[in-house]
Amino acid sequence: MGRDSTYELVFVAPDHAAPGGEETVLVHRTDRSGPGGHPIYADETGIVQAEISDQGDVRMIASGGHQEPASRVRVRPVSTG
């Protein structure tokens, strides 16, 4: 997957079986690394944070208390050119 600077996180709720049952959040690479050693990406607010590996594996990072990181998340690179 490379080391793109911008990704879309695609959240799929278990009850969204129909196409279009997705929510997306645009995230940008930060200068931090996650517990797996991969870059952390965050949305503009800093609330949504994810560690994304070069194979496209996503690990959601809690940015505050009482968060339950989503478990069904996919990632799509965003072309910035």
Phi and psi in radians as a Rosetta constraint file:
Dihedral C 1 N 2 CA 2 C 2 CIRCULARHARMONIC 1.402 0.35
Dihedral N 2 CA 2 C 2 N 3 CIRCULARHARMONIC -2.883 0.35
Dihedral C 2 N 3 CA 3 C 3 CIRCULARHARMONIC -2.154 0.35
Dihedral N 3 CA 3 C 3 N 4 CIRCULARHARMONIC 1.112 0.35
Dihedral C 3 N 4 CA 4 C 4 CIRCULARHARMONIC -1.141 0.35
Dihedral N 4 CA 4 C 4 N 5 CIRCULARHARMONIC 2.722 0.35
Dihedral C 4 N 5 CA 5 C 5 CIRCULARHARMONIC -1.630 0.35
Dihedral N 5 CA 5 C 5 N 6 CIRCULARHARMONIC -0.250 0.35
Dihedral C 5 N 6 CA 6 C 6 CIRCULARHARMONIC -2.399 0.35
Dihedral N 6 CA 6 C 6 N 7 CIRCULARHARMONIC 2.368 0.35
Dihedral C 6 N 7 CA 7 C 7 CIRCULARHARMONIC -2.357 0.35
Dihedral N 7 CA 7 C 7 N 8 CIRCULARHARMONIC 2.783 0.35
Dihedral C 7 N 8 CA 8 C 8 CIRCULARHARMONIC -1.818 0.35
Dihedral N 8 CA 8 C 8 N 9 CIRCULARHARMONIC 2.202 0.35
Dihedral C 8 N 9 CA 9 C 9 CIRCULARHARMONIC -1.549 0.35
Dihedral N 9 CA 9 C 9 N 10 CIRCULARHARMONIC 2.268 0.35
Dihedral C 9 N 10 CA 10 C 10 CIRCULARHARMONIC -1.943 0.35
Dihedral N 10 CA 10 C 10 N 11 CIRCULARHARMONIC 1.987 0.35
Dihedral C 10 N 11 CA 11 C 11 CIRCULARHARMONIC -1.736 0.35
Dihedral N 11 CA 11 C 11 N 12 CIRCULARHARMONIC 2.227 0.35
Dihedral C 11 N 12 CA 12 C 12 CIRCULARHARMONIC -2.103 0.35
Dihedral N 12 CA 12 C 12 N 13 CIRCULARHARMONIC 2.032 0.35
Dihedral C 12 N 13 CA 13 C 13 CIRCULARHARMONIC -1.355 0.35
Dihedral N 13 CA 13 C 13 N 14 CIRCULARHARMONIC 2.565 0.35
Dihedral C 13 N 14 CA 14 C 14 CIRCULARHARMONIC -0.999 0.35
Dihedral N 14 CA 14 C 14 N 15 CIRCULARHARMONIC -0.508 0.35
Dihedral C 14 N 15 CA 15 C 15 CIRCULARHARMONIC -1.550 0.35
Dihedral N 15 CA 15 C 15 N 16 CIRCULARHARMONIC 0.067 0.35
Dihedral C 15 N 16 CA 16 C 16 CIRCULARHARMONIC -1.723 0.35
Dihedral N 16 CA 16 C 16 N 17 CIRCULARHARMONIC 1.334 0.35
Dihedral C 16 N 17 CA 17 C 17 CIRCULARHARMONIC -1.439 0.35
Dihedral N 17 CA 17 C 17 N 18 CIRCULARHARMONIC -0.394 0.35
Dihedral C 17 N 18 CA 18 C 18 CIRCULARHARMONIC -1.414 0.35
Dihedral N 18 CA 18 C 18 N 19 CIRCULARHARMONIC 2.619 0.35
Dihedral C 18 N 19 CA 19 C 19 CIRCULARHARMONIC -1.003 0.35
Dihedral N 19 CA 19 C 19 N 20 CIRCULARHARMONIC 2.542 0.35
Dihedral C 19 N 20 CA 20 C 20 CIRCULARHARMONIC 1.518 0.35
Dihedral N 20 CA 20 C 20 N 21 CIRCULARHARMONIC 0.016 0.35
Dihedral C 20 N 21 CA 21 C 21 CIRCULARHARMONIC -1.514 0.35
Dihedral N 21 CA 21 C 21 N 22 CIRCULARHARMONIC 0.725 0.35
Dihedral C 21 N 22 CA 22 C 22 CIRCULARHARMONIC -2.096 0.35
Dihedral N 22 CA 22 C 22 N 23 CIRCULARHARMONIC 2.694 0.35
Dihedral C 22 N 23 CA 23 C 23 CIRCULARHARMONIC -2.158 0.35
Dihedral N 23 CA 23 C 23 N 24 CIRCULARHARMONIC 2.440 0.35
Dihedral C 23 N 24 CA 24 C 24 CIRCULARHARMONIC -2.127 0.35
Dihedral N 24 CA 24 C 24 N 25 CIRCULARHARMONIC 2.625 0.35
Dihedral C 24 N 25 CA 25 C 25 CIRCULARHARMONIC -2.348 0.35
Dihedral N 25 CA 25 C 25 N 26 CIRCULARHARMONIC 2.284 0.35
Dihedral C 25 N 26 CA 26 C 26 CIRCULARHARMONIC -1.481 0.35
Dihedral N 26 CA 26 C 26 N 27 CIRCULARHARMONIC 2.215 0.35
Dihedral C 26 N 27 CA 27 C 27 CIRCULARHARMONIC -2.193 0.35
Dihedral N 27 CA 27 C 27 N 28 CIRCULARHARMONIC 2.608 0.35
Dihedral C 27 N 28 CA 28 C 28 CIRCULARHARMONIC -2.107 0.35
Dihedral N 28 CA 28 C 28 N 29 CIRCULARHARMONIC 2.622 0.35
Dihedral C 28 N 29 CA 29 C 29 CIRCULARHARMONIC -1.138 0.35
Dihedral N 29 CA 29 C 29 N 30 CIRCULARHARMONIC 2.405 0.35
Dihedral C 29 N 30 CA 30 C 30 CIRCULARHARMONIC -1.835 0.35
Dihedral N 30 CA 30 C 30 N 31 CIRCULARHARMONIC -3.119 0.35
Dihedral C 30 N 31 CA 31 C 31 CIRCULARHARMONIC -1.609 0.35
Dihedral N 31 CA 31 C 31 N 32 CIRCULARHARMONIC 0.166 0.35
Dihedral C 31 N 32 CA 32 C 32 CIRCULARHARMONIC -1.781 0.35
Dihedral N 32 CA 32 C 32 N 33 CIRCULARHARMONIC 2.779 0.35
Dihedral C 32 N 33 CA 33 C 33 CIRCULARHARMONIC -2.054 0.35
Dihedral N 33 CA 33 C 33 N 34 CIRCULARHARMONIC 2.614 0.35
Dihedral C 33 N 34 CA 34 C 34 CIRCULARHARMONIC -1.565 0.35
Dihedral N 34 CA 34 C 34 N 35 CIRCULARHARMONIC -3.066 0.35
Dihedral C 34 N 35 CA 35 C 35 CIRCULARHARMONIC -1.072 0.35
Dihedral N 35 CA 35 C 35 N 36 CIRCULARHARMONIC -0.418 0.35
Dihedral C 35 N 36 CA 36 C 36 CIRCULARHARMONIC -1.567 0.35
Dihedral N 36 CA 36 C 36 N 37 CIRCULARHARMONIC 0.015 0.35
Dihedral C 36 N 37 CA 37 C 37 CIRCULARHARMONIC 1.516 0.35
Dihedral N 37 CA 37 C 37 N 38 CIRCULARHARMONIC 0.049 0.35
Dihedral C 37 N 38 CA 38 C 38 CIRCULARHARMONIC -1.686 0.35
Dihedral N 38 CA 38 C 38 N 39 CIRCULARHARMONIC 2.789 0.35
Dihedral C 38 N 39 CA 39 C 39 CIRCULARHARMONIC -1.082 0.35
Dihedral N 39 CA 39 C 39 N 40 CIRCULARHARMONIC 2.566 0.35
Dihedral C 39 N 40 CA 40 C 40 CIRCULARHARMONIC -1.695 0.35
Dihedral N 40 CA 40 C 40 N 41 CIRCULARHARMONIC 2.379 0.35
Dihedral C 40 N 41 CA 41 C 41 CIRCULARHARMONIC -2.009 0.35
Dihedral N 41 CA 41 C 41 N 42 CIRCULARHARMONIC 2.531 0.35
Dihedral C 41 N 42 CA 42 C 42 CIRCULARHARMONIC -2.431 0.35
Dihedral N 42 CA 42 C 42 N 43 CIRCULARHARMONIC 2.680 0.35
Dihedral C 42 N 43 CA 43 C 43 CIRCULARHARMONIC -1.384 0.35
Dihedral N 43 CA 43 C 43 N 44 CIRCULARHARMONIC 3.126 0.35
Dihedral C 43 N 44 CA 44 C 44 CIRCULARHARMONIC -1.074 0.35
Dihedral N 44 CA 44 C 44 N 45 CIRCULARHARMONIC -0.515 0.35
Dihedral C 44 N 45 CA 45 C 45 CIRCULARHARMONIC -1.443 0.35
Dihedral N 45 CA 45 C 45 N 46 CIRCULARHARMONIC -0.361 0.35
Dihedral C 45 N 46 CA 46 C 46 CIRCULARHARMONIC 1.457 0.35
Dihedral N 46 CA 46 C 46 N 47 CIRCULARHARMONIC -0.020 0.35
Dihedral C 46 N 47 CA 47 C 47 CIRCULARHARMONIC -1.348 0.35
Dihedral N 47 CA 47 C 47 N 48 CIRCULARHARMONIC -0.768 0.35
Dihedral C 47 N 48 CA 48 C 48 CIRCULARHARMONIC -1.579 0.35
Dihedral N 48 CA 48 C 48 N 49 CIRCULARHARMONIC 2.055 0.35
Dihedral C 48 N 49 CA 49 C 49 CIRCULARHARMONIC -2.328 0.35
Dihedral N 49 CA 49 C 49 N 50 CIRCULARHARMONIC 2.482 0.35
Dihedral C 49 N 50 CA 50 C 50 CIRCULARHARMONIC -2.580 0.35
Dihedral N 50 CA 50 C 50 N 51 CIRCULARHARMONIC 2.482 0.35
Dihedral C 50 N 51 CA 51 C 51 CIRCULARHARMONIC -1.609 0.35
Dihedral N 51 CA 51 C 51 N 52 CIRCULARHARMONIC 2.216 0.35
Dihedral C 51 N 52 CA 52 C 52 CIRCULARHARMONIC -2.145 0.35
Dihedral N 52 CA 52 C 52 N 53 CIRCULARHARMONIC 2.146 0.35
Dihedral C 52 N 53 CA 53 C 53 CIRCULARHARMONIC -1.444 0.35
Dihedral N 53 CA 53 C 53 N 54 CIRCULARHARMONIC 2.959 0.35
Dihedral C 53 N 54 CA 54 C 54 CIRCULARHARMONIC -1.271 0.35
Dihedral N 54 CA 54 C 54 N 55 CIRCULARHARMONIC -0.163 0.35
Dihedral C 54 N 55 CA 55 C 55 CIRCULARHARMONIC -1.654 0.35
Dihedral N 55 CA 55 C 55 N 56 CIRCULARHARMONIC 0.022 0.35
Dihedral C 55 N 56 CA 56 C 56 CIRCULARHARMONIC 1.526 0.35
Dihedral N 56 CA 56 C 56 N 57 CIRCULARHARMONIC 0.239 0.35
Dihedral C 56 N 57 CA 57 C 57 CIRCULARHARMONIC -1.335 0.35
Dihedral N 57 CA 57 C 57 N 58 CIRCULARHARMONIC 2.416 0.35
Dihedral C 57 N 58 CA 58 C 58 CIRCULARHARMONIC -2.057 0.35
Dihedral N 58 CA 58 C 58 N 59 CIRCULARHARMONIC 2.295 0.35
Dihedral C 58 N 59 CA 59 C 59 CIRCULARHARMONIC -2.182 0.35
Dihedral N 59 CA 59 C 59 N 60 CIRCULARHARMONIC 1.983 0.35
Dihedral C 59 N 60 CA 60 C 60 CIRCULARHARMONIC -1.234 0.35
Dihedral N 60 CA 60 C 60 N 61 CIRCULARHARMONIC 2.478 0.35
Dihedral C 60 N 61 CA 61 C 61 CIRCULARHARMONIC -2.003 0.35
Dihedral N 61 CA 61 C 61 N 62 CIRCULARHARMONIC 2.188 0.35
Dihedral C 61 N 62 CA 62 C 62 CIRCULARHARMONIC -1.235 0.35
Dihedral N 62 CA 62 C 62 N 63 CIRCULARHARMONIC 2.296 0.35
Dihedral C 62 N 63 CA 63 C 63 CIRCULARHARMONIC -1.850 0.35
Dihedral N 63 CA 63 C 63 N 64 CIRCULARHARMONIC -0.004 0.35
Dihedral C 63 N 64 CA 64 C 64 CIRCULARHARMONIC -2.915 0.35
Dihedral N 64 CA 64 C 64 N 65 CIRCULARHARMONIC 3.047 0.35
Dihedral C 64 N 65 CA 65 C 65 CIRCULARHARMONIC -1.219 0.35
Dihedral N 65 CA 65 C 65 N 66 CIRCULARHARMONIC 2.742 0.35
Dihedral C 65 N 66 CA 66 C 66 CIRCULARHARMONIC 1.156 0.35
Dihedral N 66 CA 66 C 66 N 67 CIRCULARHARMONIC 0.292 0.35
Dihedral C 66 N 67 CA 67 C 67 CIRCULARHARMONIC -1.583 0.35
Dihedral N 67 CA 67 C 67 N 68 CIRCULARHARMONIC 2.501 0.35
Dihedral C 67 N 68 CA 68 C 68 CIRCULARHARMONIC -2.066 0.35
Dihedral N 68 CA 68 C 68 N 69 CIRCULARHARMONIC 1.703 0.35
Dihedral C 68 N 69 CA 69 C 69 CIRCULARHARMONIC -0.991 0.35
Dihedral N 69 CA 69 C 69 N 70 CIRCULARHARMONIC 2.391 0.35
Dihedral C 69 N 70 CA 70 C 70 CIRCULARHARMONIC -1.109 0.35
Dihedral N 70 CA 70 C 70 N 71 CIRCULARHARMONIC 2.547 0.35
Dihedral C 70 N 71 CA 71 C 71 CIRCULARHARMONIC -1.817 0.35
Dihedral N 71 CA 71 C 71 N 72 CIRCULARHARMONIC -0.333 0.35
Dihedral C 71 N 72 CA 72 C 72 CIRCULARHARMONIC -1.865 0.35
Dihedral N 72 CA 72 C 72 N 73 CIRCULARHARMONIC 1.454 0.35
Dihedral C 72 N 73 CA 73 C 73 CIRCULARHARMONIC -2.262 0.35
Dihedral N 73 CA 73 C 73 N 74 CIRCULARHARMONIC 2.323 0.35
Dihedral C 73 N 74 CA 74 C 74 CIRCULARHARMONIC -1.993 0.35
Dihedral N 74 CA 74 C 74 N 75 CIRCULARHARMONIC 2.900 0.35
Dihedral C 74 N 75 CA 75 C 75 CIRCULARHARMONIC -2.268 0.35
Dihedral N 75 CA 75 C 75 N 76 CIRCULARHARMONIC 2.478 0.35
Dihedral C 75 N 76 CA 76 C 76 CIRCULARHARMONIC -2.283 0.35
Dihedral N 76 CA 76 C 76 N 77 CIRCULARHARMONIC 2.250 0.35
Dihedral C 76 N 77 CA 77 C 77 CIRCULARHARMONIC -1.155 0.35
Dihedral N 77 CA 77 C 77 N 78 CIRCULARHARMONIC 2.554 0.35
Dihedral C 77 N 78 CA 78 C 78 CIRCULARHARMONIC -1.963 0.35
Dihedral N 78 CA 78 C 78 N 79 CIRCULARHARMONIC 2.198 0.35
Dihedral C 78 N 79 CA 79 C 79 CIRCULARHARMONIC -1.297 0.35
Dihedral N 79 CA 79 C 79 N 80 CIRCULARHARMONIC 2.220 0.35
Dihedral C 79 N 80 CA 80 C 80 CIRCULARHARMONIC -1.880 0.35
Dihedral N 80 CA 80 C 80 N 81 CIRCULARHARMONIC 0.204 0.35
